[in-house]
């Protein structure tokens, strides 16, 4: 009887809507910054994450450079440092406790070019 009353209360409060899945929503990662960096310079960039068309505030991102001898990230991971002339790839991956397999996490790759 108690279970029935709790179920009725949950329906009345709208809690059922909170726990029902709305399905998979489209996730978009957008790199905003310069793809060309000069040697010995620092260039700021941002990544905008949208889920179902809405911008996600303060997303947890994993950001890595394919070659840190060419282009590295600042400790805050919000700027690029041009170290040597060449090309590298920035890999940006959305991290979430909902995404248990990193291979399926939304990922963006951005080509970077360091020039003299």
Residue pairs with C-beta under 8 A, 6 or more apart in sequence:
10 16
25 51
25 52
26 50
26 51
26 52
26 53
27 49
27 50
27 51
27 94
27 106
28 49
28 50
28 106
29 47
29 48
29 49
29 92
29 94
29 106
29 107
29 108
30 47
30 48
30 49
30 50
30 108
31 45
31 47
31 90
31 92
31 108
31 110
32 45
32 46
32 47
32 48
33 43
33 44
33 45
33 46
33 80
34 43
34 45
35 110
35 111
35 112
35 113
36 112
36 113
36 114
36 115
37 43
37 71
37 80
37 81
37 82
37 112
37 113
37 114
37 115
38 82
38 114
38 115
38 116
39 82
39 83
39 84
39 85
39 114
39 115
39 116
40 82
40 83
41 81
41 82
42 74
42 79
42 80
42 81
42 82
43 79
43 80
43 82
44 78
44 79
45 78
45 79
45 80
46 78
47 59
47 61
47 63
47 92
47 108
48 55
49 55
49 56
49 59
49 61
49 94
49 106
50 56
59 94
60 94
60 95
60 96
61 77
61 92
61 93
61 94
61 95
62 91
62 92
62 93
62 95
63 73
63 77
63 90
63 91
63 92
63 93
64 73
64 90
64 91
65 71
65 72
65 73
65 80
65 88
65 89
65 90
65 91
65 112
66 88
66 89
66 90
66 91
67 86
67 88
68 83
68 88
69 83
69 84
70 82
70 83
70 84
70 85
70 86
70 87
70 88
70 112
70 114
71 80
71 81
71 82
71 83
71 88
71 90
71 112
71 114
72 80
72 81
72 83
73 79
73 80
73 81
74 80
74 81
80 90
80 112
82 114
82 115
83 114
84 114
85 114
85 115
85 116
86 113
86 114
87 111
87 112
87 113
87 114
88 112
88 114
89 109
89 110
89 111
89 112
90 109
90 110
90 112
91 107
91 108
91 109
92 107
92 108
92 109
92 110
93 102
93 105
93 106
93 107
93 108
94 105
94 106
94 107
95 105
96 105
99 105
99 106
